[in-house]
């Protein structure tokens, strides 16, 4: 019987925790938003540079092997 109660309480607990989480969330200020956008932009730029460098190294090696 205790096992059945555990399964029926799990969805209820999940919904309650979800509602609590939503109530704790807040809209970021403009300063926080710009900081986040800047961080994401730098991350995209860094990943692009790393991918470009790997491609530059990979092309000559591929032609040496083949």
C-alpha positions in Angstrom: 0.0 0.0 0.0 2.9 2.4 0.8 4.3 1.8 -2.7 1.1 2.9 -4.4 1.0 6.1 -2.3 4.6 6.8 -3.3 3.6 6.7 -7.0 0.5 8.8 -6.6 2.4 11.5 -4.5 5.3 11.8 -7.0 3.3 13.8 -9.7 1.8 16.0 -7.0 5.2 16.7 -5.5 6.6 17.4 -8.9 3.9 20.0 -9.7 4.3 21.7 -6.3 8.0 22.0 -6.7 7.5 23.3 -10.3 5.1 26.0 -9.0 7.6 27.0 -6.3 10.4 27.3 -8.9 8.2 29.4 -11.2 7.4 31.8 -8.3 11.1 32.2 -7.4 12.0 33.1 -11.0 12.4 36.7 -11.9 13.0 38.8 -15.0 16.6 39.7 -15.4 17.6 43.4 -15.3 19.0 45.1 -18.3 22.5 44.8 -16.9 22.1 41.1 -16.2 20.6 40.5 -19.7 23.5 42.4 -21.4 26.1 40.4 -19.4 24.4 37.1 -20.4 24.2 38.2 -24.1 27.9 39.2 -24.0 28.9 35.9 -22.4 26.9 33.8 -25.0 28.4 35.9 -27.8 31.9 35.4 -26.6 31.2 31.6 -26.3 29.9 31.4 -29.9 32.9 33.4 -31.1 35.4 31.1 -29.3 33.8 28.0 -30.5 33.8 29.3 -34.1 37.5 30.2 -33.8 38.3 26.7 -32.4 36.3 25.0 -35.2 38.1 27.1 -37.8 41.5 26.3 -36.4 40.7 22.6 -36.3 39.6 22.8 -39.9 42.8 24.6 -40.9 44.9 21.9 -39.3 42.7 19.0 -40.6 42.8 20.0 -44.3 46.6 19.7 -44.8 46.7 16.5 -42.8 44.0 14.9 -44.8 45.8 15.5 -48.1 49.1 14.2 -46.6 47.4 10.9 -45.6 45.5 10.4 -48.9 
